[in-house]
Amino acid sequence: MMNNLGAMYRFELRKIICRKITLIAMTAVILLMIAMNIGEYVSGTVIVNKEENALVGRPVDDAMFDEMRMAVSPNTVTMDDGTKMSVGIVINDSTYKPLMDYLVIIGGSIDKAYAMSEADLERRFDGVIDDIIRDQCLTEKEVEYWQSKRSQSPMPLTYGKIQNGWGDSVCILYVVAILTMISISATLSGVFSDESQLHTDALIFSSRNGKKRLVVAKLLAGITVGMLETFMILLACVGTEFAISGFDGSEASVQFFVGPTAMDMKISTAFWIYTGIMLVIGLLLSVFAMCLSQVFRNSVGVMATMMGLWLVSMLNPPYSWRLVSQACSFLPITFLGSWTFSDYRLVSIFGHMFTILETAPVIYLVSAAVLCVLTRISYDRYQVTK
């Protein structure tokens, strides 16, 4: 039986891989991913500053700010009323320019960035986190949880290159999820629907292998291809990001790249968490596409539904709609964004509190298992129509 299942698995695997749409979809999205990353570099959006390496791994404290003020200074102009206004930055040492640019974003102006202290930076980060916690209408237990976490990860931040392979990858992995969804929907939409559309279902169901083993072979083959697509798109993304920006700065705080967050951790830790979740998302999308293929028996319907899921995932219900809003935050297509680090709503299981990053992989795996069961039940009950 196992040998028979293995033969069916290999047959279904070849059938999926040999489809022209598989090669077209995988090639297109991989090239698009690489082109997007290289395009940012060529256009100047990504700027590699080798001198900045001297700051990597150091605390962003008053000593660094003093050095910055020696290296850069505001370029001011005198207005008609005699007041002075900063209109740019005079650079004496390019090592500190990325830090100054970063502080301009945090402080809101050149003057505030130039006068920034370690205490000022901490107050600004704390203020942003407090505002988000208040806006998300958290329960008392959730607020206590995050206050405890914040007390365990005080400032100062650890400096990481502004353009950093680890941070750049974390901030763009949501694009990987979108491209993976497009590729998988095109590739796996015909796993079950092709039987009906090509009128080969009657022949298949009358074979000695039967439905039960065949559906397992189809699911395993589809998952294999889907995971391969996910891995290749993921590799195209992080490969080009690291090739452009390097491997330095893995010890830097995630807050240096995604903004103020109570989920403080090393950027390399965030990268590996996001990479693992992306692979789980690839598994879920593969099973979901095949389930739709069995239910709709139409490839176009599968792709339309998955594109519709993408559109739904971009909705942002107000936080006051707690259940709806929190459910939408778990939708896999847009889950892996920098915004996830600022989602402080927790899931309580047997009295223990879990963050969105801890619960999402479990939810995705359980959902994939449920969809596999539903696909098998649907396939077993499917009747051939003339």
Stockholm file with secondary structure:
# STOCKHOLM 1.0

chainA/1-386         MMNNLGAMYRFELRKIICRKITLIAMTAVILLMIAMNIGEYVSGTVIVNKEENALVGRPVDDAMFDEMRMAVSPNTVTMDDGTKMSVGIVINDSTYKPLMDYLVIIGGSIDKAYAMSEADLERRFDGVIDDIIRDQCLTEKEVEYWQSKRSQSPMPLTYGKIQNGWGDSVCILYVVAILTMISISATLSGVFSDESQLHTDALIFSSRNGKKRLVVAKLLAGITVGMLETFMILLACVGTEFAISGFDGSEASVQFFVGPTAMDMKISTAFWIYTGIMLVIGLLLSVFAMCLSQVFRNSVGVMATMMGLWLVSMLNPPYSWRLVSQACSFLPITFLGSWTFSDYRLVSIFGHMFTILETAPVIYLVSAAVLCVLTRISYDRYQVTK
#=GR chainA/1-386 SS CHHHHHHHHHHHHHHHHTSHHHHHHHHHHHHHHHHHHHHHHHHTSSCCCGGGGGGTTSBCSHHHHHHHHHHEEEEEEECTTSCEEEEEEEESCGGGHHHHHHHHHHHSSHHHHHTCCHHHHHHHHHHHHHHHHHHTTCCHHHHHHHHHHHHHSCSCCBCCCSSCHHHHHHHHHHHHHHHHHHHHHHHHTTTTHHHHHTTCHHHHHTSTTHHHHHHHHHHHHHHHHHHHHHHHHHHHHHHHHHHHHCSCCTTSBTHHHHCSCSSCCBHHHHHHHHHHHHHHHHHHHHHHHHHHHHHHCCHHHHHHHHHHHHHHHTCCCCTTSHHHHHHHHTCGGGCSSGGGGGCCCCEEETTEEECHHHHHHHHHHHHHHHHHHHHHHHHHHCCCCC
#=GC SS_cons         CHHHHHHHHHHHHHHHHTSHHHHHHHHHHHHHHHHHHHHHHHHTSSCCCGGGGGGTTSBCSHHHHHHHHHHEEEEEEECTTSCEEEEEEEESCGGGHHHHHHHHHHHSSHHHHHTCCHHHHHHHHHHHHHHHHHHTTCCHHHHHHHHHHHHHSCSCCBCCCSSCHHHHHHHHHHHHHHHHHHHHHHHHTTTTHHHHHTTCHHHHHTSTTHHHHHHHHHHHHHHHHHHHHHHHHHHHHHHHHHHHHCSCCTTSBTHHHHCSCSSCCBHHHHHHHHHHHHHHHHHHHHHHHHHHHHHHCCHHHHHHHHHHHHHHHTCCCCTTSHHHHHHHHTCGGGCSSGGGGGCCCCEEETTEEECHHHHHHHHHHHHHHHHHHHHHHHHHHCCCCC
//
